[in-house]
Every structure is written in structure tokens, then in C-alpha cells.
Amino acid sequence: MGRTFGNLGIKVYGIVQYSLSPFEQRAFAGILKNGIPNTFRRVKGQIFRFMPPLVVAYLVYDWGTKENARFSRKDPAEFANDS
């Protein structure tokens, strides 16, 4: 077809399109005004969906760690008669 990359689109006559280069856009525009409050709103809306499994997983992990430490201890009464 003889077209190069960047000229693959169909030309429409009578319409002028302007665009801003991705390198000239402001990547963090509005992050303090819109981004952070939006993040809090989304977390608040989903907290009851992801928090209970995290709490249960932590409690199971904590219980398993404590049980492992309890079972790993030696009983001093077993070694009372050693000389």
C-alpha cells in the first residue's frame, strides 16, 4: 500500500485535527485535587470487599506462627535428670 507508519489513517478533507504530543502533556495534572480524593472514595467503597479476607489471612498467619513457636520449644521437664 506504500504507506509509512504515522500516515496509516484515512485523510478527511476539510477537517483539521490538532493533538498534543505525549511528551508535552502534564502527567500529574490534578493529582492533588482529583486523584487523592478519588482514591479515598474508591477505597471507601471497596473496603468491605477486600478487608475481611486480609484480616482473616493475618489472623491465620499469626496463629500459625505462634503454634509453630510453641511446638518448637523444648520441655525443660524432659531434661531434668540429665547430668
C-alpha positions in Angstrom: 0.0 0.0 0.0 3.0 2.2 0.2 2.0 4.0 3.5 4.5 4.6 6.2 3.9 4.4 9.9 2.2 7.5 11.1 0.4 8.0 7.8 -1.9 5.0 8.0 -5.1 6.9 8.6 -7.6 7.9 6.0 -7.4 11.6 5.0 -10.5 13.6 5.5 -10.5 16.9 3.7 -11.9 20.0 5.4 -11.3 18.8 8.9 -8.2 20.0 10.8 -7.1 17.9 13.8 -4.7 19.2 16.4 -3.1 17.0 19.0 -0.6 17.4 21.8 2.5 15.3 21.9 2.5 12.8 24.8 5.9 14.2 25.8 4.3 17.6 26.3 1.3 16.5 28.4 1.2 17.1 32.1 1.2 13.6 33.5 0.4 14.7 37.1 -2.1 17.4 36.4 -4.9 17.4 39.0 -3.4 14.6 41.1 -3.8 16.6 44.4 -7.2 18.0 43.6 -8.8 14.9 41.9 -6.5 11.9 42.2 -6.1 11.6 46.0 -9.8 12.2 46.9 -10.8 9.8 44.1 -8.6 7.2 45.6 -10.1 7.6 49.0 -13.6 7.4 47.6 -12.8 4.2 45.7 -11.1 2.6 48.7 -14.0 3.6 51.0 -16.4 2.0 48.5 -14.5 -1.3 48.4 -13.1 -1.7 51.9 -15.7 -4.2 53.0 -14.9 -6.3 50.0 -11.1 -6.7 50.4 -10.5 -6.0 54.1 -12.2 -9.2 55.7 -10.0 -11.6 53.7 -6.9 -9.7 54.7 -7.8 -9.7 58.3 -8.6 -13.5 58.2 -5.3 -14.2 56.4 -3.4 -12.2 59.0 -5.1 -14.0 61.9 -4.4 -17.4 60.4 -0.7 -16.4 59.7 -0.3 -15.1 63.3 -1.9 -18.2 64.8 0.3 -20.5 62.7 3.4 -18.6 63.7 2.6 -18.8 67.4 1.7 -22.5 67.2 5.0 -23.2 65.3 6.9 -21.4 68.1 5.0 -23.3 70.8 5.6 -26.7 69.2 9.3 -25.9 68.6 10.1 -25.3 72.2 11.7 -28.0 74.3 10.0 -29.1 77.5 12.5 -28.5 80.4 11.0 -31.3 82.4 12.3 -33.9 79.9 15.9 -32.8 80.6 15.7 -32.5 84.5 17.5 -35.8 85.2 20.4 -35.1 82.8 23.8 -34.6 84.4 
